[in-house]
Amino acid sequence: MKRKGLRFLLGIVVVLGVWVMNCAIAPAALAITAIELKDLSYSACPEEFAEGMVTAGSVQSAKCYMIHGTAVNTTGKPVLSADIFGRIYDANDNPVMQNRGRLGAIDEVPPGESPFELRISVADNQPEPLKLKQFKASGFSGRIRR
């Protein structure tokens, strides 16, 4: 009986020891940081960006647009690899990018407010004005391993 109790106690000590060591050497967790996107607008791309544009998966011609706005980082730390999410509709309320919520990324968002630009392609047959809705971004306060 005493041997079983000692083995059980030794097992608990080993498990606890491994758990404590894992906590001590584990890297700090990188939380996803939300970034507000405001003052959104769009314009036609400069000529050098628009050349040869086609929509994904087709040979249909497309128009190139630049989405402009302000990214607001309230964390006090730079946010890296911030993915931009949003919905874009044409003048008839048809989605411009079906089945696509992620539109692009911002490499780095410094603390405070900073301008950003995002290039998109829109099928030629989708009428303006474009409607930019539910835009937001999220990224990490540290480097992401790839």
Beta strands, then each sheet from edge to edge (+ up, - down):
strand 1: 32-44
strand 2: 62-73
strand 3: 79-89
strand 4: 102-109
strand 5: 112-123
strand 6: 131-140
sheet 1: 4+ 3- 6+ 1- 2+ 5-
end
